C-alpha cells in the first residue's frame, strides 16, 4: 500500500488503486519460464549428446565438454530462476493510484520511484493495447501533462478504458468510487420499539 500518511495531501482520498495485470505485465517472464522448463525437460538429452560429441572431439579439443556444458546449463537455470523471481517481485512493487486530486505511480524494488500528476495539469490521455494486451484485457495509459517531463505511463493496467473513464470523471469533479455515506436512522427508545411491535 502507499504510505498515505507521508505522501498524501490534506483532504486527499483514494478513488482507485491497482497494479499491472499479472500475465500482461510478465510476458517476458512467461517466456523465461518456458525456456527453463525446456532446459529441465531436455537436460539429459543435451548431456547425452555432449557425451557422444566428446568421444569424437576428444582428439581435436582437450576440453572437458561434459563438465563445461553441465556448468553452462546450471548457470542458465540459476539466472532464469533469479530473473523470474526478480520480475515477480518488481510486479508486486508496481502500484497505480487515483485519488481525488492526482494520479500516482509507484514502482521499483531497489530504487523506489514515485511519480504523480495533478488532474489540473493533465492535457491528454492515450491508451495503447497490443494483441496480447487485448487478450488479457489490459493496456498502457499514457497521461500527458503540460510540460515534457510530466508524462506518466500506467503499464498493463487492467481494463484501461474504465480507468481512463474514471480519470475523466474525477477531472470533471464527480465523486467517483467513494462509498456514499449512509444516512443514520434516528435511534428509537426501547419504549418506542415496544410500542411498534405490539400495536399491530
C-alpha positions as CSV (number, residue, x, y, z in Angstrom):
1,X,0.0,0.0,0.0
2,X,1.1,3.6,-0.4
3,X,2.3,5.4,2.6
4,X,-0.7,7.8,2.7
5,X,0.4,9.5,6.0
6,X,3.5,11.0,4.5
7,X,2.7,11.3,0.8
8,X,-1.0,12.4,0.6
9,X,-2.2,16.0,0.6
10,X,-4.8,17.3,3.1
11,X,-8.3,16.2,2.1
12,X,-6.9,13.7,-0.5
13,X,-9.0,10.5,-0.8
14,X,-8.2,7.3,-2.7
15,X,-10.6,6.7,-5.6
16,X,-9.0,3.6,-7.2
17,X,-5.9,1.5,-6.6
18,X,-4.4,-1.3,-8.7
19,X,-1.3,-2.9,-10.0
20,X,-0.5,-4.1,-13.6
21,X,-2.3,-7.1,-14.9
22,X,-0.1,-10.1,-13.8
23,X,0.0,-12.0,-17.1
24,X,0.2,-9.0,-19.4
25,X,3.0,-7.4,-17.4
26,X,5.1,-10.6,-17.1
27,X,5.1,-11.6,-20.8
28,X,8.9,-11.9,-20.8
29,X,8.8,-13.9,-17.5
30,X,6.4,-16.4,-19.1
31,X,9.0,-16.8,-21.9
32,X,11.8,-17.3,-19.4
33,X,9.7,-19.9,-17.6
34,X,9.1,-21.8,-20.9
35,X,12.8,-21.8,-21.6
36,X,13.5,-23.0,-18.1
37,X,11.0,-25.9,-18.4
38,X,12.5,-26.9,-21.8
39,X,16.0,-27.0,-20.3
40,X,14.8,-29.2,-17.5
41,X,12.9,-31.4,-20.0
42,X,15.9,-31.8,-22.4
43,X,18.7,-31.7,-19.8
44,X,19.5,-35.5,-20.1
45,X,19.3,-35.3,-23.9
46,X,21.7,-32.4,-24.1
47,X,24.2,-34.1,-21.7
48,X,23.9,-37.4,-23.7
49,X,24.5,-35.5,-27.0
50,X,27.6,-33.8,-25.5
51,X,28.9,-37.2,-24.2
52,X,28.7,-38.6,-27.7
53,X,30.3,-35.5,-29.1
54,X,33.1,-35.6,-26.6
55,X,34.2,-39.1,-27.9
56,X,34.6,-37.7,-31.4
57,X,36.1,-34.4,-30.4
58,X,38.5,-35.6,-27.7
59,X,41.4,-36.0,-30.2
60,X,41.0,-32.4,-31.5
61,X,39.9,-30.5,-28.4
62,X,41.3,-31.2,-25.0
63,X,38.3,-29.6,-23.2
64,X,36.0,-31.4,-20.7
65,X,32.9,-30.7,-22.8
66,X,30.6,-32.6,-20.4
67,X,31.6,-30.5,-17.4
68,X,31.5,-27.2,-19.3
69,X,28.1,-28.0,-20.7
70,X,26.8,-29.0,-17.3
71,X,28.0,-25.8,-15.7
72,X,26.7,-23.6,-18.5
73,X,23.2,-25.2,-18.2
74,X,23.4,-24.8,-14.5
75,X,24.3,-21.1,-14.8
76,X,21.4,-20.6,-17.3
77,X,19.0,-22.3,-14.9
78,X,20.1,-20.2,-11.9
79,X,20.0,-17.0,-14.0
80,X,16.5,-17.7,-15.3
81,X,15.2,-18.6,-11.8
82,X,16.6,-15.4,-10.3
83,X,15.3,-13.4,-13.2
84,X,11.8,-14.8,-12.8
85,X,11.8,-14.1,-9.0
86,X,13.0,-10.5,-9.7
87,X,10.3,-10.0,-12.3
88,X,7.6,-11.1,-9.9
89,X,8.9,-9.0,-7.1
90,X,9.1,-6.0,-9.3
91,X,5.5,-6.6,-10.4
92,X,4.4,-6.7,-6.8
93,X,6.1,-3.3,-6.1
94,X,4.3,-1.6,-9.0
95,X,1.2,0.2,-7.9
96,X,-1.1,2.8,-9.5
97,X,-3.4,5.0,-7.5
98,X,-6.1,7.5,-8.5
99,X,-7.0,10.0,-5.8
100,X,-9.5,12.9,-5.9
101,X,-6.5,15.2,-6.7
102,X,-3.9,13.3,-8.7
103,X,-2.7,10.1,-10.5
104,X,0.2,8.4,-8.7
105,X,2.6,5.7,-10.0
106,X,4.9,3.9,-7.6
107,X,7.5,1.3,-8.8
108,X,10.9,-0.1,-8.3
109,X,12.5,-2.6,-5.9
110,X,16.0,-1.4,-5.3
111,X,15.4,2.2,-6.4
112,X,11.9,3.3,-5.4
113,X,10.3,5.8,-7.8
114,X,7.1,7.7,-7.1
115,X,5.6,9.9,-9.8
116,X,2.3,11.9,-9.7
117,X,0.5,14.3,-11.8
118,X,-2.4,16.6,-10.7
119,X,-5.6,16.4,-12.7
120,X,-5.3,20.2,-13.4
121,X,-2.1,19.6,-15.3
122,X,-3.4,16.7,-17.5
123,X,-3.6,17.7,-21.1
124,X,-4.3,14.4,-22.9
125,X,-4.7,10.7,-22.2
126,X,-3.9,7.9,-24.7
127,X,-4.5,4.2,-24.5
128,X,-2.2,1.6,-26.2
129,X,-3.3,-2.1,-26.5
130,X,-1.5,-4.8,-28.4
131,X,-3.0,-8.1,-29.3
132,X,-1.7,-9.8,-26.1
133,X,-3.0,-6.8,-24.0
134,X,-6.4,-7.2,-25.5
135,X,-6.5,-10.9,-24.7
136,X,-5.7,-10.2,-21.1
137,X,-7.9,-7.0,-21.0
138,X,-5.0,-4.8,-20.2
139,X,-3.2,-1.8,-21.8
140,X,-0.9,1.1,-21.3
141,X,-2.4,4.5,-20.4
142,X,-0.2,7.5,-21.4
143,X,-1.1,10.6,-19.4
144,X,0.4,13.8,-20.9
145,X,1.0,16.9,-18.8
146,X,1.7,20.4,-19.9
147,X,5.4,20.0,-19.9
148,X,7.8,17.4,-21.4
149,X,8.7,15.8,-18.1
150,X,5.2,15.5,-16.6
151,X,4.2,12.5,-18.7
152,X,3.2,9.3,-16.8
153,X,2.7,5.8,-18.1
154,X,0.4,3.3,-16.4
155,X,1.7,0.0,-17.9
156,X,-0.6,-3.0,-18.3
157,X,-3.5,-1.5,-16.4
158,X,-6.5,-3.9,-16.0
159,X,-9.5,-2.6,-18.0
160,X,-7.8,0.6,-19.3
161,X,-10.9,2.1,-20.8
162,X,-12.6,2.0,-17.4
163,X,-9.6,3.6,-15.7
164,X,-9.5,6.4,-18.4
165,X,-13.2,7.0,-17.9
166,X,-12.6,7.2,-14.1
167,X,-9.8,9.7,-14.6
168,X,-12.1,11.8,-16.9
169,X,-14.9,11.8,-14.4
170,X,-12.7,12.8,-11.5
171,X,-11.2,15.6,-13.6
172,X,-14.8,16.8,-14.1
173,X,-15.3,16.9,-10.3
174,X,-17.5,13.8,-10.0
175,X,-17.3,11.8,-6.8
176,X,-16.1,8.5,-8.3
177,X,-15.5,5.4,-6.3
178,X,-16.4,6.9,-3.0
179,X,-18.8,5.0,-0.9
180,X,-21.9,7.1,-0.2
181,X,-22.4,7.7,3.5
182,X,-25.4,6.1,4.8
183,X,-27.9,8.3,6.4
184,X,-28.3,7.2,10.0
185,X,-31.7,6.5,11.1
186,X,-32.6,8.2,14.4
187,X,-32.5,5.6,17.2
188,X,-35.7,4.9,18.9
189,X,-36.0,4.3,22.6
190,X,-36.9,0.9,24.0
191,X,-40.5,2.1,24.7
192,X,-41.0,3.2,21.1
193,X,-39.7,-0.2,19.8
194,X,-42.0,-2.0,22.2
195,X,-45.0,0.1,21.1
196,X,-44.1,-0.5,17.4
197,X,-44.0,-4.3,17.9
198,X,-47.2,-4.8,19.9
199,X,-49.5,-2.2,18.4
200,X,-50.0,-4.2,15.3
